[in-house]
Amino acid sequence: MKKTLALTLSLLMVVVILAACGSNGKNNSSSGTNAGTATNAGTAAASPENEKQKRVALVLPEQIGVNPFFASMDEGFKRAGKDFNVEVKTIESTDPAAFEQNLRAAVADNYDLIITATFQAEDALNKVAPENPDKPFAIIDTIVDQPNVRSVVFREQEAAYLLGAAAGLSTKTNVVGAVVAMDTPLLKKYTSGFEQGLKNTNPDAKFLINYVGNFTDSAKGKELALLQYSQGADFVAGMSAVGDLGVFEAAKEKGLYASGQDIDRTELDPEHIVLSQLKGTDAVAYETVKAFANDQFDFTATDYGLKEKGVGLTFVTQDSKSALSPFVGEDAVTKVKAIADDIISGKIVVELPAAK
């Protein structure tokens, strides 16, 4: 009897233990289901609004310094990074060799998009882009014909036409000049457009051109501007990047007039810097990052002119904080605004200089 009772108790203990194990197994299964839910929640957290942040590098062929072209581009680039939650980094170069190294370093750092600019970047990009066919690139202010490069250019000749037209209406000596960085196809768009606009409004005006030889020599820019003023010019257009600072100094020294480039330079000295030919490098850098962030990036060649508000002229297509100089005057501005409308409508076609 005692043995039977002991056996019965033993059997009951086994049943209890098995029941407990079965209960624990059910709890483990439930925990597994909850873990699966947590994993899905993690996937949801990585959904579009929280997906991996894109990284974009702007690799410049030279240092920004006081060059408004690059300074404006950098500003638009960084603003786009903030607006579209993109990690952005600007890399400046000291010389062409350093630029190619920086371009390759950006590839090695695996940036999702690499942007660069100007004809100074063409040779290096034509090497690096084909070596990295799966890496997207963009270049501003020139065209690189590679399947993984987006090229963004400007119709500078349209804004230069307006500047030349304004100069023709404003000059009192019938002599105007331009101090230009270099004799290149890009800068011929400036000088050719300027001359076409000048001849539109003042066919008898004389046009002087001198070349600095680079984009950074303000002393040479001043020397050439003084030369043109000595030849009777009362207005000199600065088309030499940093060299324009020398043009501005010469204008102030002689009590005459000048214009700047890319951004509104009249604010530096509105008495003598009376106009600025505008170029929206900030806008195109911003739009390039925006397109990439929104998955609308493609490898086309895109150009921006007066119609797209990519180029312009102070007081004509864009207001200025400066007061309009009496040297230019409201009458001239009104006439140049009408010319701008004719270019936008296609009534006036600004010819490109013949390729050599």
C-alpha positions in Angstrom: 0.0 0.0 0.0 2.8 2.4 0.9 4.5 1.4 -2.3 1.4 2.1 -4.3 0.9 5.5 -2.6 4.6 6.4 -3.2 4.2 5.4 -6.9 1.0 7.5 -7.2 2.7 10.5 -5.7 5.7 10.1 -8.0 3.4 10.0 -11.0 1.6 13.1 -9.9 4.9 15.0 -9.5 5.9 14.0 -13.0 2.6 15.4 -14.4 3.1 18.6 -12.5 6.6 19.0 -13.8 5.5 18.3 -17.4 2.7 20.8 -17.1 5.1 23.4 -15.8 7.5 22.7 -18.7 4.6 23.0 -21.1 3.6 26.3 -19.5 7.2 27.6 -19.8 7.3 26.6 -23.5 4.2 28.6 -24.2 5.7 31.7 -22.5 8.9 31.3 -24.6 6.8 31.2 -27.7 5.1 34.3 -26.7 8.4 36.0 -26.0 9.5 35.0 -29.5 6.4 36.6 -30.9 7.1 39.8 -29.0 10.7 39.8 -30.2 9.5 39.6 -33.7 7.2 42.6 -33.2 10.2 44.5 -31.8 12.2 43.7 -34.9 9.4 45.0 -37.1 9.3 48.2 -35.0 13.0 48.6 -35.7 12.4 48.2 -39.4 9.6 50.8 -39.1 12.1 53.1 -37.4 14.3 52.8 -40.4 11.5 53.7 -42.8 11.9 56.7 -45.2 11.8 59.4 -42.6 14.5 57.7 -40.6 16.6 56.0 -43.3 20.3 56.3 -43.4 21.4 59.9 -43.9 22.9 60.6 -47.3 26.4 62.1 -47.5 27.4 64.6 -50.1 30.9 66.2 -50.7 31.7 69.4 -52.5 35.2 69.1 -53.7 36.5 72.5 -55.0 39.5 72.9 -57.3 40.9 75.8 -55.3 40.4 77.5 -51.9 37.3 79.6 -51.4 39.2 82.6 -50.0 37.5 85.8 -51.2 36.2 84.3 -54.4 32.4 85.0 -54.4 31.8 82.3 -57.0 32.9 79.5 -54.6 31.7 81.3 -51.5 28.1 81.5 -52.8 28.2 77.9 -54.0 29.4 76.7 -50.6 26.6 78.7 -48.9 23.9 77.1 -51.1 25.4 73.7 -50.6 25.4 73.9 -46.8 21.9 75.4 -46.7 20.6 72.4 -48.7 22.3 70.0 -46.3 20.3 71.5 -43.4 17.0 71.7 -45.4 17.1 68.1 -46.6 18.9 66.4 -43.8 21.9 65.5 -45.8 25.4 65.3 -44.3 27.6 67.7 -46.3 31.3 68.4 -46.4 33.2 71.0 -48.4 36.8 70.1 -49.3 39.0 72.9 -50.7 42.2 72.3 -52.8 45.4 74.2 -52.9 46.4 73.2 -56.4 45.4 70.9 -59.3 47.4 67.9 -57.9 45.8 68.3 -54.5 42.4 68.6 -56.2 42.7 65.2 -57.8 43.8 63.7 -54.5 40.9 65.2 -52.8 38.5 63.9 -55.4 39.9 60.4 -55.0 39.7 60.7 -51.2 36.0 61.6 -51.4 35.5 58.5 -53.4 37.4 56.4 -50.9 35.4 57.9 -48.1 32.3 56.6 -49.9 30.3 59.8 -50.2 27.0 59.1 -51.9 27.4 62.1 -54.3 30.5 64.1 -55.1 30.0 67.6 -56.5 32.7 69.8 -58.0 32.9 72.9 -60.2 34.5 74.8 -63.1 36.7 73.9 -66.1 39.6 73.5 -63.6 38.0 70.2 -62.5 37.4 68.7 -65.9 40.7 66.8 -66.4 40.6 65.1 -63.0 36.9 64.3 -63.2 37.4 62.8 -66.6 39.9 60.4 -65.0 38.1 59.6 -61.7 34.5 59.3 -62.9 35.2 56.5 -65.5 37.2 54.6 -62.8 34.2 54.7 -60.5 31.2 54.1 -62.8 28.8 53.3 -60.0 29.6 56.6 -58.1 27.4 59.6 -59.0 29.2 63.0 -59.6 28.0 66.5 -60.5 29.9 69.4 -61.9 28.8 73.0 -61.9 29.8 75.6 -64.5 31.0 73.2 -67.2 30.2 70.0 -69.0 31.9 66.7 -68.4 30.5 64.1 -70.8 30.5 60.9 -68.7 27.5 58.7 -68.0 27.8 59.1 -64.2 28.2 62.9 -64.2 25.5 65.5 -64.0 26.6 68.8 -65.6 25.1 72.1 -64.7 26.0 75.2 -66.7 24.8 78.8 -67.1 23.9 81.0 -70.0 26.3 83.7 -68.7 26.1 85.4 -72.1 22.5 86.5 -71.4 23.4 88.4 -68.2 26.6 89.8 -69.8 24.4 91.1 -72.6 22.3 93.0 -70.0 25.5 94.4 -68.4 26.9 95.5 -71.8 23.5 97.1 -72.7 23.5 99.0 -69.3 27.1 100.1 -69.9 26.3 101.4 -73.4 23.4 103.4 -72.0 25.4 104.8 -69.0 28.9 105.7 -70.5 29.6 109.3 -71.0 32.9 108.8 -72.8 31.7 106.1 -75.2 34.6 103.9 -74.0 34.0 101.0 -71.7 36.3 98.1 -70.7 36.5 94.6 -69.2 39.2 93.1 -67.1 38.9 89.4 -67.6 40.7 86.5 -65.8 41.7 84.4 -68.8 41.0 84.0 -72.5 39.0 80.8 -72.2 35.8 79.6 -74.0 33.8 80.1 -70.7 34.9 83.7 -70.3 34.3 84.4 -74.0 30.6 83.9 -73.1 31.0 87.0 -70.9 32.9 89.2 -73.2 30.9 88.2 -76.3 27.6 88.7 -74.5 28.8 92.0 -73.1 29.8 93.3 -76.5 26.6 92.3 -78.2 24.6 94.2 -75.5 26.9 97.2 -75.8 26.4 97.4 -79.5 22.6 97.0 -79.1 22.3 100.2 -77.1 25.4 102.1 -78.2 26.8 101.0 -81.6 29.5 103.7 -81.5 31.0 102.7 -78.1 34.6 101.4 -77.9 35.2 98.2 -76.0 38.5 97.5 -74.3 39.5 94.0 -73.1 42.6 93.0 -71.0 43.4 89.6 -69.4 44.8 89.1 -65.9 46.1 85.6 -66.7 44.5 83.9 -63.6 41.6 84.3 -61.1 43.5 85.4 -58.1 45.7 88.5 -58.9 44.0 91.6 -57.6 47.2 93.7 -58.2 47.1 92.8 -61.9 43.4 93.5 -62.0 44.0 97.0 -60.7 46.9 97.6 -63.1 44.7 96.7 -66.1 41.7 98.7 -64.9 43.9 101.8 -64.5 45.2 101.2 -68.0 41.7 101.2 -69.4 40.7 104.3 -67.4 43.7 106.0 -68.9 42.5 105.1 -72.3 39.2 106.9 -71.8 37.0 104.3 -70.2 34.6 105.6 -67.5 33.2 102.1 -66.8 35.2 98.8 -66.4 33.5 95.5 -65.9 35.3 93.2 -63.5 35.4 89.6 -64.9 38.4 88.2 -63.0 37.1 86.7 -59.8 39.5 87.9 -57.0 41.1 90.2 -59.6 37.9 92.3 -59.5 39.0 93.6 -56.1 41.8 95.4 -57.9 39.3 96.8 -60.5 37.2 98.2 -57.6 40.3 99.9 -56.1 41.1 101.5 -59.4 37.6 102.8 -59.9 37.6 104.3 -56.4 41.1 105.8 -57.0 40.0 107.4 -60.2 36.5 108.4 -59.1 35.0 106.3 -62.0 32.8 103.2 -62.2 33.0 99.4 -62.3 30.9 96.3 -62.0 31.4 93.0 -60.2 30.5 89.4 -60.8 28.5 86.5 -59.3 27.0 88.2 -56.3 25.9 91.8 -55.6 29.3 93.6 -55.2 27.7 97.0 -55.2 27.4 96.7 -51.4 31.2 97.0 -51.1 31.3 100.6 -52.6 28.0 101.6 -54.2 29.4 105.0 -55.3 31.9 103.3 -57.7 30.7 99.7 -58.0 27.4 100.4 -59.8 26.3 97.1 -61.2 26.9 93.3 -60.7 26.4 90.5 -63.2 24.8 87.8 -61.1 25.3 84.0 -61.3 23.3 81.7 -59.0 26.0 79.2 -58.0 24.2 79.0 -54.6 20.9 78.1 -56.2 22.3 75.4 -58.5 24.3 73.8 -55.7 21.2 73.9 -53.5 19.0 72.4 -56.3 21.6 69.7 -57.0 21.6 68.5 -53.4 17.8 68.8 -53.3 17.4 66.6 -56.4 19.7 64.0 -54.9 18.0 64.0 -51.5 14.6 63.6 -53.2 15.7 60.8 -55.5 15.2 63.1 -58.6 18.9 63.1 -59.6 19.8 62.3 -63.2 22.8 62.5 -65.4 21.7 65.2 -67.8 23.3 68.5 -68.8 21.2 71.4 -67.5 21.6 75.1 -68.1 20.3 78.1 -66.3 19.7 81.5 -67.9 17.5 84.5 -67.3 14.3 82.5 -67.7 15.4 80.1 -64.9 16.7 83.0 -62.8 20.2 81.4 -62.9 21.8 84.6 -64.1 20.9 88.2 -63.9 21.9 91.8 -63.3 21.4 94.0 -60.2 18.6 96.5 -60.3 17.3 94.8 -63.5 16.5 91.2 -62.5 17.2 91.5 -58.8 16.9 94.3 -56.2 19.9 95.5 -54.3 20.4 96.9 -50.9 22.5 99.7 -52.5 21.0 102.8 -54.0 21.0 103.0 -57.8 23.9 105.1 -59.0 23.1 108.3 -61.0 25.7 107.1 -63.5 23.3 104.3 -64.5 20.0 106.0 -63.7 16.4 104.7 -63.8 15.9 105.3 -67.5 18.7 102.9 -68.3 17.4 100.3 -65.9 13.9 100.5 -67.5 15.3 100.0 -71.0 17.5 97.1 -69.8 14.5 95.4 -68.1 12.7 95.5 -71.5 15.8 93.9 -73.1 15.8 91.2 -70.4 12.1 90.4 -71.3 13.0 90.2 -74.9 15.8 87.7 -74.2 13.4 85.6 -72.0 10.7 85.6 -74.7 13.2 84.7 -77.5 12.8 88.0 -79.3 16.5 88.6 -78.7 18.9 85.7 -79.1 22.3 86.2 -77.5 24.8 84.4 -79.8 27.5 82.2 -78.4 31.0 83.0 -79.5 32.3 80.7 -82.2 34.3 77.8 -80.9 38.0 77.7 -81.9 
